[in-house]
Amino acid sequence: VPKMKDLHSVEEVILTAYEHRDVMSRRDFSAVWARIPQLVSRRQPRHQPNPSSHEELLSKDDTRRMLYKIFDDTTNAIEDCDMRELTGTILGMAKIVTILRRKGKRKGEDSSRVILRELLLNKDIKPKVELFQSFANASMNKLDQFDARHLSNLAYAFALIDFDDGSDLFDHIANEAVAKTNEFKPQELSNMVWAYATMNRPHAVLFEAIGDRIVASKHLKEFRPQTLKDTVWAYAKAGVSHPKLFEKVANHVMNYDSLDEFKPQELSNTVWSYAKAGVRHPELFEKVGNHIVESNSLSRYEPQACSNIVWAYATSDVPHPALFRKMANHIVALDRLVRFEPQALSNTLWAYATAGVSHPKLFQKMAHAAIGKLDRFTHPQDFSNTVWACAKAGFRHPKLFDKMANHFVGLDIFHQFEPQALSNTTWAFATAQVSHPKLFQKVADAAIQREREFSNSQHVANLLWANAAMGIVDKQLFLSFVPTAAKLINTYNNQDLANIAWAYAVAGVDAPTLFNDHFINKCVEKEDGFETEALSQLHQWHLWQTKEESNPGLPIDLQERCFNAFISDEPTVSKLQDDVVAQLSHIGLDPKEEVLLGSGYRIDVLVEVNGKTIGVEVDGPHHFIGKGRSPLARTILKRRQVPPIDGIELVSVPYWNWDKLGKDQAKKQEYLRHLLSLKSDR
């Protein structure tokens, strides 16, 4: 029987196997299936058969008849195969399935590929269950005969096609492997843990045994870069902790004089794995970062690799400004970001925002790309990360926010958002001051349904703060979160405490089970940690509790600190305010500017009108969301609190009304007379 490795096309393999099938052994049939994927994956032109052996290429009918016969002969004898024959056949067919699925069905493809699809795949391009189930059963019956290499190949083959029949096959493979750990070669160790991680079947005993085996090795010289990468990737993906293994691998990589042996994906996946596993190794990250920075070009770095690298450095909190600059400049220099999928776009932006690395051109380019492929944004985390990153980085792009919000409101999948994604999304829109009531309503509805899943204090605080900051008061949302917010009091940091208090003050939702002695005591306990903004928020909450609701407030010492913080901002007078004051004087009033009231609020202008004190608020663009016409929460709260607490009526001069009057002083004066109910001179 000719050696299959000497044949140069799938047709040659099929014809040769068919002609020799009566004398071929089970191992020969296994070799057929091992050779076919090597040839199917090739892009080079097919070699013509040897004229002395074959007069012409096979027709499609001949190919089907012969290949079906070879397939039947193989599968009918599968129960009699030994470990080598079994794994050779299974792995070969699994590789064929992987190639056919990856390349997709193409018009005019070779007849051999068409027939291989018929044999191995269902119409939904999933592997044929009955076929691979028979392989699994045959393997299970003789697992105790498998050596380390073939155990590894068996697990690897089933993982390649994501085949899980729900049985305990993988548990049995793991048990056999643990007993033979010392027999595995590096590639076999790597393939074994890779398979279990890929199948989402972390087997603690197996992973511990393999990790210990690698750590006990004198050196890792036999581990190729891909093997190292796949090993740490498997532990990170499976969520199995083994710090000594990661330390061993990192120290080994540190001994390389150069990282030129590592392909971009291997470098990318390596640092990603350390970040995902929560293992910090700044020296390794420094070495990898320097290598990338010193590279002449990043053209070999795929979009996902670029994204994974910066994500890893940001997640691990390992600064490397030169790396971030190099990566950003590379991305910006690309003609288009067609190959950047939503996850790569969102994770890249998230990384730059988290690392605090400013690069406006990168954000601009990625925002433009995201708008262009909105229909491919279907994962909640990608949406949440994108808008969160832009808001965190201070990059304003209302068009991006609005389009993404409309897209996800249309998808109506907010029930799929994790609590963090719900919180981060609303926080981003509030921070960026982009109003989108429909989005906030969808998020509120989803949050109410999943309220019990909110276990992170910051997620709760940010969700409620964001709704309040945008002036969106969903009473049901605030009432629903009272029990959860109260339960998490011991876990709040200073800003969370202030945000929660301020949010409920803006909403005006009384919550005595939340704002009780325990809450007040927690504020006192953390008193020294409050910054000026947080103290100001607590002052407004104190006013709400004591003056509006007649509830207990802060103790006197903390009250004074909050009051002093609230009045500490030096007032600034705008040109708009100067103009309003001048016109008030022209109509015979005596305006007083920036008057500090007993509540701590400052009023832009106070005037006496018919024996009544009226506060005139000159509301420029910065008093409104996104410089639009919806008032900010602080504006709403001031308008609500000053009249009952300080006994002063407030009127507002919004910038758009004043701008309409142009330079016509007579119209401006008439506008103010009407606003203050003064008789006209006309």
ABEGO torsion letter per residue (X at the ends): XBBAAABABAAAAAAAAAAAAAABBAAAAAAAAAAAAAAAABABBBBBBBAAABABBBBAAAAAAAAAAAAAAAAAAAAABBAAAAAAAAAAAAAAAAAAAAAEBBBGBBAAAAAAAAAABBAAGBBBAAAAAAAAAAAAAAAAABBAAAAAAAAAAAAAAGBBAGBAAAAAAAAAAAAAAAABBAAAAAAAAAAAAAAGBBBAAAAAAAAAAAAABABAAABBAAAAAAAAAAAAAAGBBBAAAAAAAAAAAAABABAAABBAAAAAAAAAAAAAAGBBBAAAAAAAAAAAAABABAAABBAAAAAAAAAAAAAAGBBBAAAAAAAAAAAAABABAAABBAAAAAAAAAAAAAAGBBBAAAAAAAAAAAAAAAAABABAAAAAAAAAAAAAAGBBBAAAAAAAAAAAAAAGAAAABBAAAAAAAAAAAAAAGBBBAAAAAAAAAAAAAAAAABABAAAAAAAAAAAAAAGBBBAAAAAAAAAAAAAAAAABBAAAAAAAAAAAAAAGBBBAAABBAAAAAAAAAAAAABBAAAAAAAAAAAAAAAAAAGBBBBBAAAAAAAAAAAAABBBBBBAAAAAAAAAAAAAGBBBBBGBBBAAGBBBABBBBBGGBBBBBBBBBAAABBGGBABBBAAAAAAAAAAAAAAGBBBBBBBAAAAAAAEABAAAAAAAAAAAAGBBBAX
